[in-house]
Amino acid sequence: MLLSTPLKGRWKLLNKIGQGGFGEIFCVYDLETQQKAAVKMERIDRNKRALRLEIAVLRKIQESRFSTKFIYCGRNQVYNYLVMELLGTNLSTLRKKQPQQRFSLATTLKLGVQMISAIEDVHEVGYLHRDVKASNFALRIPRNMKPKNGYSPGYCCIIDFGLARKYITSEGQLRPPRDEVGFRGTARYASINSHEGTELSRRDDLWSLFYLFIEFLEGSLPWERLKEKEEIAKVKKQYTNVGMCKDLPEEFTTFYKHIESLEYADKPNYKYLRRLLTDIYLRYGFDENTKYDWEKIKENTHPNKSNPKNQKMSFDSTAALTGTTNDLSRSKKKSLIGGFSKEFQKEELEKINEMFFPKKNNEKLKNNQKTNPNQKNIKIEETNKNKNGPPVDLIDPESEINEFEKMMKMINGENKSDTSSSLNIDDDRGCCIIL
Ligand SMILES: Nc1ncnc2c1ncn2[C@@H]1O[C@H](COP(=O)(O)OP(=O)(O)OP(=O)(O)O)[C@@H](O)[C@H]1O
């Protein structure tokens, strides 16, 4: 690819980092900030345009910690383009680099908690994502490869709002479902509602997430090899929670039952779903030192290898690319937490929450301790009591942390997060790209 002029005289194209149905994504060098960024380009002559919608949603979701930072949008003779924060590897690529193409339970849970939050944040601004899949989540690149100022090495962001749809009206009311809708999304992860042409709602993004969890843990989905949507739908219908969750911790069954209980209009209980994953995490004895699969400690060369307590978590981007795994086994069944005092459990839970949500307000976390995280049977009973609606919220309201403002300043200097819905696409016709 030849580039005669940097985009808008500012962004110099370096290399292609992604290709999707809607456009191409490039890594660019920002001559102004001297930092790398990502640019998504969509040809102006495309019949179906998705970038305008994507930009609108991205700008609305800027306050979410799980969103990539909007930088600029513009147009030249050939392309509409969106400049945004450069993220790291997407989760699909990362998974495929693991042995057996699986993530460990710990990694799945850590990512899962963040993915639920990311989806919740999209829903909060009034949109459904409608294409939840691993390649639409990417890791935020940690500065200096260390958790810093609210970043953690595994912080994952949701991307690609090209298929998003507003599910509430401008008055904040739920849009009435249409009688029939065309298929949207990616067949492998689409909910059965989507296959059946039913109007999608918040629950359907969570169905896709559930399928993703299975894929993360098992390395594939039962309908992996099928190509036709109709065949995929047929197999999907055969696999209920019994088929898919039988070898998994029982919270996955509870997860499944919750989304299964949701009607079109129901708001999913995101906190409850996050809590289910955190419960497993604690029960299996994972803690804040538990590494992601792509992190590694160079044990042979580590100066403190004889004392595991001295070993600090480190992000190794090479490991992320080469697929190095951690030392956790999926079959690890011991429950360390169960043997400790309540105080210890509280401390543990705080730490875990800090890890999932860096810089979380500790006072808020303390409120979350009212339920013993190990009393999963109680929660299951509570869920069953509320069959006609979302289960009771067993966790105290979890306020959103306003760390994002700080993070934005840190990443983007003075870039403002304009959340207005009106799009102000800059006409940049002077800029010429030759492919
Ligand atoms: N901001 C970003 N930083 C780094 N990589 C990115 C960024 N945005 C997208 N990518 C990479 O490009 C890939 C494709 O991006 P995206 O999903 O937005 O394109 P798309 O055309 O909508 O794709 P699809 O048709 O698969 O939905 C992503 O999976 C990711 O690997």
The ligand as an SDF file (V2000), in Angstrom:
LIG
                    3D

 31 33  0  0  0  0  0  0  0  0999 V2000
   -8.8920    0.2880   17.8440 N   0  0  0  0  0  0  0  0  0  0  0  0
   -8.3120   -0.8340   17.4460 C   0  0  0  0  0  0  0  0  0  0  0  0
   -7.0620   -1.1430   17.8630 N   0  0  0  0  0  0  0  0  0  0  0  0
   -6.4600   -2.2840   17.4680 C   0  0  0  0  0  0  0  0  0  0  0  0
   -7.0300   -3.1840   16.6630 N   0  0  0  0  0  0  0  0  0  0  0  0
   -8.2690   -2.9350   16.2050 C   0  0  0  0  0  0  0  0  0  0  0  0
   -8.9790   -1.7640   16.5600 C   0  0  0  0  0  0  0  0  0  0  0  0
  -10.1870   -1.7940   15.9670 N   0  0  0  0  0  0  0  0  0  0  0  0
  -10.2230   -2.9350   15.2730 C   0  0  0  0  0  0  0  0  0  0  0  0
   -9.0900   -3.6290   15.4020 N   0  0  0  0  0  0  0  0  0  0  0  0
   -8.7300   -4.9290   14.8080 C   0  0  0  0  0  0  0  0  0  0  0  0
   -9.3770   -5.0670   13.5470 O   0  0  0  0  0  0  0  0  0  0  0  0
  -10.2780   -6.1890   13.5630 C   0  0  0  0  0  0  0  0  0  0  0  0
  -11.5070   -5.8710   12.7550 C   0  0  0  0  0  0  0  0  0  0  0  0
  -12.1050   -4.7210   13.3000 O   0  0  0  0  0  0  0  0  0  0  0  0
  -13.6850   -4.5000   13.3030 P   0  0  0  0  0  0  0  0  0  0  0  0
  -14.3580   -5.6800   13.9270 O   0  0  0  0  0  0  0  0  0  0  0  0
  -13.9840   -3.1720   13.8800 O   0  0  0  0  0  0  0  0  0  0  0  0
  -13.9560   -4.4950   11.7360 O   0  0  0  0  0  0  0  0  0  0  0  0
  -15.2300   -5.0020   10.9590 P   0  0  0  0  0  0  0  0  0  0  0  0
  -15.0210   -4.6310    9.5420 O   0  0  0  0  0  0  0  0  0  0  0  0
  -16.4660   -4.4670   11.5870 O   0  0  0  0  0  0  0  0  0  0  0  0
  -15.1100   -6.5580   11.2020 O   0  0  0  0  0  0  0  0  0  0  0  0
  -16.2200   -7.7310   11.1490 P   0  0  0  0  0  0  0  0  0  0  0  0
  -16.7680   -7.7290    9.7660 O   0  0  0  0  0  0  0  0  0  0  0  0
  -15.4170   -8.9490   11.4720 O   0  0  0  0  0  0  0  0  0  0  0  0
  -17.2390   -7.4360   12.2010 O   0  0  0  0  0  0  0  0  0  0  0  0
  -10.5580   -6.4470   15.0470 C   0  0  0  0  0  0  0  0  0  0  0  0
  -10.8580   -7.7890   15.2900 O   0  0  0  0  0  0  0  0  0  0  0  0
   -9.2450   -6.0410   15.6970 C   0  0  0  0  0  0  0  0  0  0  0  0
   -8.3200   -7.1090   15.6760 O   0  0  0  0  0  0  0  0  0  0  0  0
  1  2  1  0
  2  3  1  0
  2  7  2  0
  3  4  2  0
  4  5  1  0
  5  6  2  0
  6  7  1  0
  6 10  1  0
  7  8  1  0
  8  9  2  0
  9 10  1  0
 10 11  1  0
 11 12  1  0
 11 30  1  0
 12 13  1  0
 13 14  1  0
 13 28  1  0
 14 15  1  0
 15 16  1  0
 16 17  2  0
 16 18  1  0
 16 19  1  0
 19 20  1  0
 20 21  2  0
 20 22  1  0
 20 23  1  0
 23 24  1  0
 24 25  2  0
 24 26  1  0
 24 27  1  0
 28 29  1  0
 28 30  1  0
 30 31  1  0
M  END
$$$$
